[in-house]
Amino acid sequence: MRFLHASDLHLDSPLRGLERYEGAPVEEVRGATRRAFENMVQCALREKVDFVVIAGDLYDGDWPDFNTGLFFAKGMVQLGESGIAVYVVRGNHDAASKLTRSLPLPKNVHLFPDKAPKTLTDDNLGLAVHGQSFATAAVLDDLAADYPNAVPGLFNLGVLHTSLTGRPGHDNYAPTTEMVLKSKGYDYWGLGHVHAREIVLRDPWVVYPGNPQGRHIREQGAKGCELVTVEDGKIATESIELDVLRWTELVVDVAGLPDLDALLGRAAAGVRTELAQADGRILGLRFRLQGAGPVHREVSAKPDVIAEQLRAVALEVSGGNAWLEKVDIRVRPVVDIDQLAIGDDPVGLLVRELRTLAHNQDSLASIANEALKELRQKLLAELGQDEAMRLDAPDVLKDLLGEAEAELLARLAGESGSP
């Protein structure tokens, strides 16, 4: 048995970050999610899979017209002509309450209901697929808890749009736990909602394939779907790349670079590396300039000029296949703390006092005691006497003050402009 597990296709979702630049490949950007979907269909046909699972957010929301739905139906018909079934649950973006338009689905497409979980079986494959769609955009209940137990003697696959116990950058929809998923006795859980590939568990398999096409710079790297092979009771998974435009942040460290030409040369080398890894795809680039070096002054003085020069480098190196989304400038001057310490200005005085304080335990103890006394007075009414007494820890304050000195010196070294 072989199947594709995909999620979060967001058909016709706009890609953000490149359209505002003259000459940018706007049509390629606009059609990226469709082309990634077409790549998924072609992958299913090429690999001769038995079925496809789509774990939610097939659409990005309500359709402006019927073209989005017709485009999906066309792809499903292609799969149906090859005998490939498709199992779909709706997620928060394409929940039943968000789609006011609808089209009849091809016969090979099975859409799970949103009222309760349902099990569909295929006796020829020895397969049981369990799923439930979102009724509304914000499902806060644990849907997995009501999924039925595994059907004995069959390969059991659960399809679920969920945040599990929470994932950064994703709303906490249909939350559940690994323990709940394990308790159902399924062989494979095909999850959706999280846009980064993640193999959560291998016993049973619990997998996020990620979305097939990154839509902005926060969705970086290769994107695709999961090709799952079941043979002799063993499961193997492989991530298949489907994206047509790849987002990446290219870090350029300015340390040791003598001038702007050297910086642009290092940036060009980075673009070549990213292009090689992207395998002919369009690149959406963000440059992050960081580190300390002599080019700090020129970069900080003319950030707009630097951005245009980096855009030109990206276009030249890539032959128009790499486009700049943004330049994030975090460079700083090279600062000699020892040299600052001998100065007669306020900065020199501050550095010397900090160093003296860090090595003077008596002074630290005095400061710690005063700080603790003030803190206890402020918190006593709220925390109570016993809890406030726990704050009497000068040794802890010594460590904290030592860390504070190091942090302050680091910040001094990182300041752009005059100290």
PAMAR-752155 format. One record per residue (C-alpha): residue in one letter; y negated, z negated, x. Coordinates in steps of 0.1 Angstrom, whole numbers, padded with zeros to 4 digits, always signed. Layout:
BEGIN
aYZX
...
END
This chain:
BEGIN
m+0000+0000+0000
r-0035+0009+0012
f-0068+0003-0004
l-0105+0003+0003
h-0126-0028-0004
a-0163-0022-0008
s-0192-0041-0023
d-0230-0041-0027
l-0235-0003-0027
h-0269-0007-0044
l-0269+0030-0053
d-0305+0045-0052
s-0319+0013-0037
p-0350+0022-0016
l-0349+0016+0021
r-0379-0003+0034
g-0399+0000+0066
l-0401+0037+0076
e-0417+0057+0048
r-0453+0049+0057
y-0451+0068+0090
e-0461+0104+0090
g-0432+0127+0099
a-0406+0100+0091
p-0373+0113+0076
v-0382+0102+0041
e-0356+0123+0023
e-0328+0109+0045
v-0341+0074+0040
r-0343+0078+0002
g-0308+0093+0000
a-0291+0069+0024
t-0273+0047-0002
r-0259+0079-0019
r-0247+0094+0014
a-0230+0061+0023
f-0213+0062-0011
e-0202+0098-0005
n-0188+0086+0029
m-0168+0059+0011
v-0153+0085-0013
q-0144+0108+0015
c-0128+0079+0034
a-0106+0070+0004
l-0095+0106+0002
r-0089+0110+0039
e-0070+0078+0042
k-0050+0086+0010
v-0055+0050-0003
d-0038+0039-0035
f-0070+0024-0050
v-0105+0012-0043
v-0121-0022-0051
i-0158-0025-0056
a-0168-0062-0057
g-0202-0061-0074
d-0237-0047-0071
l-0226-0011-0074
y-0261-0005-0087
d-0294-0020-0076
g-0305-0027-0112
d-0313-0008-0143
w-0314+0030-0138
p-0347+0049-0142
d-0327+0077-0157
f-0290+0088-0160
n-0289+0104-0126
t-0277+0073-0108
g-0248+0068-0132
l-0239+0105-0132
f-0238+0105-0094
f-0214+0075-0094
a-0192+0091-0121
k-0189+0123-0100
g-0176+0104-0071
m-0151+0086-0093
v-0138+0119-0108
q-0131+0131-0072
l-0110+0100-0066
g-0093+0103-0100
e-0082+0139-0092
s-0063+0124-0063
g-0047+0097-0084
i-0069+0069-0069
a-0077+0040-0092
v-0110+0021-0089
y-0114-0016-0098
v-0150-0028-0104
v-0167-0060-0111
r-0205-0063-0118
g-0226-0086-0097
n-0261-0101-0100
h-0279-0067-0095
d-0258-0047-0120
a-0249-0075-0144
a-0243-0065-0180
s-0277-0079-0191
k-0296-0058-0165
l-0281-0024-0174
t-0297-0010-0205
r-0282+0025-0200
s-0245+0033-0198
l-0221+0063-0195
p-0184+0066-0203
l-0164+0058-0172
p-0137+0081-0159
k-0102+0070-0168
n-0093+0059-0133
v-0122+0034-0132
h-0114-0001-0145
l-0144-0023-0151
f-0136-0060-0155
p-0151-0079-0185
d-0178-0105-0182
k-0166-0130-0209
a-0135-0142-0190
p-0113-0131-0161
k-0088-0104-0167
t-0056-0093-0149
l-0047-0056-0145
t-0012-0047-0132
d+0002-0016-0116
d+0040-0018-0117
n+0044+0013-0094
l+0025-0004-0067
g+0036-0039-0075
l+0000-0049-0078
a-0020-0074-0099
v-0058-0073-0097
h-0078-0102-0111
g-0115-0100-0118
q-0146-0109-0138
s-0180-0094-0140
f-0214-0111-0142
a-0228-0113-0177
t-0263-0121-0164
a-0281-0118-0132
a-0279-0155-0123
v-0244-0168-0128
l-0243-0204-0116
d-0208-0213-0127
d-0176-0212-0106
l-0160-0181-0120
a-0130-0183-0096
a-0120-0217-0111
d-0109-0199-0143
y-0091-0171-0126
p-0054-0171-0135
n-0027-0181-0110
a-0009-0154-0091
v+0016-0132-0109
p+0050-0138-0093
g+0066-0109-0074
l+0034-0088-0072
f+0007-0084-0046
n-0022-0104-0061
l-0058-0094-0054
g-0088-0113-0066
v-0122-0095-0069
l-0152-0117-0070
h-0190-0115-0065
t-0198-0149-0050
s-0218-0168-0024
l-0189-0192-0019
t-0204-0224-0006
g-0237-0207+0003
r-0247-0180+0027
p-0282-0178+0044
g-0304-0152+0027
h-0283-0149-0004
d-0288-0166-0038
n-0261-0192-0046
y-0244-0172-0074
a-0209-0179-0087
p-0204-0206-0061
t-0169-0217-0053
t-0149-0231-0024
e-0121-0219-0001
m-0099-0246-0017
v-0103-0230-0052
l-0095-0196-0038
k-0064-0208-0020
s-0052-0227-0051
k-0047-0194-0070
g-0020-0182-0047
y-0034-0147-0042
d-0027-0125-0012
y-0062-0111-0008
w-0097-0120-0021
g-0121-0090-0021
l-0155-0106-0022
g-0190-0092-0026
h-0227-0104-0026
v-0230-0111+0012
h-0243-0081+0030
a-0227-0089+0064
r-0191-0084+0071
e-0172-0117+0073
i-0135-0125+0074
v-0137-0160+0059
l-0099-0167+0059
r-0067-0150+0069
d-0043-0172+0049
p-0049-0159+0023
w-0072-0131+0033
v-0108-0138+0020
v-0131-0110+0031
y-0167-0098+0027
p-0169-0062+0038
g-0207-0062+0039
n-0228-0034+0023
p-0221+0002+0032
q-0258+0009+0040
g-0284-0015+0055
r-0316-0013+0035
h-0341-0029+0059
i-0344-0045+0093
r-0327-0078+0082
e-0295-0058+0075
q-0288-0047+0111
g-0258-0031+0128
a-0229-0011+0116
k-0223-0012+0078
g-0193+0000+0058
c-0162-0011+0039
e-0128-0026+0046
l-0096-0005+0049
v-0067-0028+0040
t-0031-0019+0048
v-0002-0039+0033
e+0032-0033+0049
d+0064-0055+0051
g+0045-0084+0036
k+0018-0083+0063
i-0019-0075+0058
a-0041-0056+0083
t-0078-0050+0078
e-0102-0025+0095
s-0139-0021+0091
i-0148+0015+0084
e-0184+0026+0092
l-0201+0044+0063
d-0239+0040+0070
v-0261+0070+0077
l-0292+0051+0089
r-0287+0021+0112
w-0312-0008+0116
t-0315-0025+0149
e-0338-0049+0168
l-0343-0039+0204
v-0353-0068+0227
v-0373-0058+0257
d-0379-0087+0282
v-0410-0081+0302
a-0400-0105+0330
g-0403-0088+0363
l-0420-0057+0349
p-0451-0048+0371
d-0469-0026+0346
l-0469-0009+0312
d-0451+0022+0325
a-0422-0001+0336
l-0421-0016+0301
l-0420+0018+0284
g-0392+0028+0308
r-0372-0002+0299
a-0378+0004+0262
a-0366+0041+0266
a-0334+0029+0283
g-0328+0005+0254
v-0333+0033+0228
r-0307+0055+0246
t-0282+0027+0245
e-0287+0021+0208
l-0285+0058+0201
a-0251+0060+0219
q-0238+0031+0198
a-0251+0046+0166
d-0230+0078+0170
g-0256+0103+0158
r-0271+0082+0130
i-0308+0078+0124
l-0321+0046+0139
g-0346+0022+0122
l-0360+0003+0152
r-0378-0029+0157
f-0390-0037+0192
r-0393-0073+0202
l-0413-0078+0234
q-0406-0112+0249
g-0407-0131+0281
a-0434-0139+0307
g-0448-0113+0331
p-0479-0096+0344
v-0479-0070+0316
h-0487-0098+0292
r-0525-0093+0294
e-0524-0056+0286
v-0498-0059+0258
s-0517-0088+0241
a-0550-0070+0244
k-0539-0037+0228
p-0510-0044+0205
d-0518-0014+0182
v-0519+0010+0212
i-0486-0005+0226
a-0469+0001+0192
e-0480+0037+0191
q-0468+0042+0227
l-0434+0027+0218
r-0432+0049+0187
a-0438+0079+0209
v-0411+0068+0233
a-0385+0063+0206
l-0392+0097+0191
e-0391+0115+0225
v-0359+0098+0237
s-0341+0103+0204
g-0354+0138+0196
g-0368+0125+0163
n-0337+0105+0154
a-0352+0070+0160
w-0381+0056+0141
l-0401+0025+0147
e-0403-0001+0119
k-0424-0027+0137
v-0433-0042+0171
d-0429-0079+0174
i-0449-0092+0204
r-0439-0125+0218
v-0449-0121+0255
r-0467-0148+0275
p-0484-0151+0308
v-0466-0165+0339
v-0479-0201+0342
d-0473-0223+0372
i-0471-0259+0359
d-0474-0273+0394
q-0505-0253+0399
l-0519-0265+0366
a-0512-0301+0376
i-0536-0301+0406
g-0565-0287+0386
d-0597-0308+0379
d-0599-0294+0343
p-0587-0311+0312
v-0554-0293+0313
g-0547-0306+0348
l-0555-0341+0337
l-0532-0338+0307
v-0503-0325+0328
r-0507-0353+0353
e-0509-0379+0326
l-0478-0366+0309
r-0458-0366+0341
t-0469-0401+0349
l-0461-0413+0315
a-0427-0397+0316
h-0418-0417+0347
n-0434-0450+0338
q-0410-0471+0317
d-0435-0499+0311
s-0460-0475+0296
l-0433-0458+0275
a-0421-0492+0262
s-0456-0502+0252
i-0463-0469+0235
a-0429-0470+0218
n-0435-0505+0205
e-0469-0496+0191
a-0455-0465+0175
l-0427-0484+0160
k-0450-0511+0147
e-0472-0486+0129
l-0442-0467+0116
r-0426-0499+0102
q-0458-0508+0084
k-0459-0475+0067
l-0423-0474+0057
l-0416-0510+0049
a-0426-0509+0013
e-0405-0478+0007
l-0374-0486+0028
g-0372-0524+0026
q-0371-0549+0054
d-0335-0543+0067
e-0340-0505+0069
a-0374-0508+0086
m-0359-0531+0113
r-0336-0503+0123
l-0366-0484+0136
d-0370-0510+0164
a-0355-0488+0191
p-0378-0483+0222
d-0350-0467+0242
v-0347-0440+0217
l-0385-0435+0218
k-0383-0432+0256
d-0359-0403+0252
l-0381-0387+0226
l-0412-0390+0246
g-0395-0374+0276
e-0385-0345+0254
a-0420-0343+0240
e-0434-0339+0275
a-0410-0311+0283
e-0418-0294+0250
l-0456-0297+0255
l-0453-0283+0290
a-0433-0254+0277
r-0458-0247+0250
l-0486-0247+0276
a-0466-0222+0296
g-0462-0201+0265
e-0498-0199+0253
s-0515-0165+0256
g-0551-0165+0266
s-0568-0193+0285
p-0551-0227+0287
END
